[in-house]
């Protein structure tokens, strides 16, 4: 998927993996992710973020302003254990003259992403960003992106939507994302796929607070249930002191049903979070790798 042109050639730099797993983390931290390492092959002096692997793990789709505005780029690799090749810019009409970011690759050569392109049918007038959908043909071209629709009929609002994440269940297909709806703080929302597309979003109260909670990514667990990661600036506290490190941190939670109650979110701890801003975390399909942005660079942590 997404390999529409040959990857650019270039000198490959080795990823700077840290030796060992570091000191044991306290029990109150979330799943034990290893020390985060900068993705040296995809980072530049510009700002990179919104990383996510394709379902097969062979492409990493990111947002970067290396060309002067936020566009979607993809880095490829031959095998899961190979290094990323030099990123290439996705073709139009995925990228536009506006900011395009927060990608979510879907099985079947499709892509969800956020864009603040000012075209007919935008829900926020081109301000903040709406969620769009496009498909890739076997020949490599992309269909004209389609807006997922405006509230109260669709998930997009006058506010900024972020980080679409689709999950399929036996009781339906759901879209999780974040928005402030046009005012107030950002919260996690869920929308269900119906006959005419995704419907209006509803706040997931067990994941949302009066602080900024946004950019969710969900995956099904092998033994049932679901796991989510998202970022928040909530000032949480645990029995060992502060569970937040400053700015935006990555949190995780689980649920038996996507539409049910999610467990109390847990901070992923010092291997992932710092005093900087950790944003738009995503898990690989096998759940072994966590990609996220930190203050303009992309990092990865292994479970």
Long-range contacts (C-beta under 8 A, 24 or more apart in sequence): 1-54, 1-55, 1-56, 1-58, 1-59, 1-105, 1-109, 1-136, 2-54, 2-59, 2-61, 2-74, 2-76, 2-90, 2-105, 2-109, 2-111, 2-136, 3-58, 3-59, 3-74, 3-76, 4-90, 4-91, 4-136, 4-140, 4-141, 5-88, 5-91, 5-140, 7-75, 7-76, 7-85, 7-86, 7-88, 8-85, 8-86, 8-88, 9-86, 10-85, 10-86, 12-41, 12-83, 12-85, 13-40, 13-41, 13-83, 14-40, 14-83, 15-39, 15-40, 15-41, 15-83, 16-40, 22-271, 25-269, 25-270, 25-271, 26-240, 26-269, 28-238, 28-239, 28-240, 28-243, 28-266, 29-243, 29-266, 29-267, 29-268, 29-269, 29-270, 30-251, 30-252, 30-266, 30-267, 30-268, 30-269, 31-252, 31-268, 31-303, 32-271, 32-303, 33-268, 33-269, 33-271, 33-272, 33-290, 33-301, 33-302, 33-303, 34-271, 34-301, 34-302, 34-303, 35-271, 35-301, 36-271, 36-272, 36-290, 36-292, 36-294, 36-299, 36-300, 36-301, 37-299, 37-300, 37-301, 38-297, 38-298, 38-299, 39-84, 39-291, 39-297, 39-298, 39-299, 39-300, 41-75, 41-83, 41-84, 41-85, 41-86, 41-87, 42-73, 42-75, 42-84, 42-87, 42-298, 43-297, 43-298, 46-296, 47-296, 48-293, 48-296, 48-297, 48-298, 49-101, 49-279, 49-280, 49-293, 49-296, 49-298, 50-101, 50-102, 50-103, 50-163, 50-280, 50-293, 51-280, 51-282, 51-291, 51-292, 51-293, 51-298, 51-300, 52-103, 52-104, 52-105, 52-217, 52-282, 52-291, 53-105, 53-282, 53-284, 53-285, 53-289, 53-291, 54-105, 55-105, 55-106, 55-107, 55-285, 56-285, 57-284, 57-285, 57-286, 59-105, 60-84, 60-87, 60-291, 61-90, 61-103, 61-105, 61-111, 62-87, 62-103, 62-298, 63-100, 63-101, 63-102, 63-103, 69-97, 69-98, 69-99, 70-99, 70-100, 70-101, 71-95, 71-100, 72-100, 72-101, 72-103, 72-113, 90-142, 91-140, 91-141, 91-142, 92-142, 93-134, 93-142, 93-143, 93-144, 93-145, 94-134, 94-142, 94-145, 98-126, 99-129, 101-129, 102-129, 102-162, 102-163, 102-164, 102-215, 102-280, 104-163, 104-164, 104-165, 104-166, 106-166, 108-135, 109-135, 109-136, 109-137, 109-138, 110-134, 110-135, 110-136, 111-135, 111-136, 111-142, 112-148, 112-164, 112-166, 113-145, 113-164, 114-160, 114-161, 114-162, 114-163, 114-164, 115-145, 119-147, 121-147, 121-150, 122-147, 122-156, 123-147, 123-149, 123-150, 123-151, 123-154, 123-156, 123-157, 123-158, 124-156, 124-157, 124-158, 124-159, 124-160, 124-182, 125-158, 127-160, 128-158, 128-159, 128-160, 128-161, 129-160, 129-161, 129-162, 130-156, 130-161, 131-155, 131-156, 131-161, 131-164, 131-175, 131-177, 148-175, 148-197, 148-198, 149-197, 149-198, 151-181, 151-200, 151-201, 152-200, 153-199, 153-200, 154-191, 154-197, 154-198, 154-199, 154-200, 155-189, 155-191, 155-198, 155-199, 155-200, 155-201, 157-181, 157-182, 157-201, 158-182, 159-183, 160-186, 162-186, 162-214, 162-215, 162-280, 163-214, 163-215, 163-216, 163-217, 163-230, 163-280, 165-216, 165-217, 165-218, 165-282, 167-218, 167-219, 167-220, 167-226, 167-258, 168-220, 169-220, 169-257, 169-258, 171-257, 171-259, 174-258, 174-259, 175-201, 176-204, 176-216, 176-218, 176-228, 176-258, 177-201, 177-216, 178-213, 178-214, 178-215, 178-216, 178-230, 179-214, 185-209, 185-210, 185-211, 185-212, 185-213, 186-212, 186-213, 186-214, 187-213, 187-214, 188-213, 188-214, 188-216, 188-230, 190-258, 190-259, 204-262, 206-253, 206-261, 206-262, 206-263, 206-264, 207-253, 207-262, 207-265, 209-234, 211-235, 212-248, 215-279, 215-280, 215-281, 217-280, 217-281, 217-282, 217-283, 218-258, 219-283, 219-285, 219-287, 221-254, 221-287, 224-256, 225-254, 225-255, 225-256, 225-257, 226-254, 226-255, 226-256, 226-257, 226-258, 227-252, 227-253, 227-254, 227-283, 227-287, 228-252, 228-253, 228-254, 228-255, 228-262, 229-268, 229-281, 229-282, 229-283, 229-290, 230-265, 230-281, 231-277, 231-278, 231-279, 231-280, 231-281, 231-292, 232-265, 234-265, 236-265, 236-267, 238-267, 243-267, 244-273, 245-270, 245-273, 245-274, 245-275, 246-274, 246-275, 246-276, 247-275, 247-276, 247-277, 247-278, 248-277, 248-278, 248-279, 249-273, 249-278, 250-278, 250-281, 250-290, 250-292, 271-301, 272-301
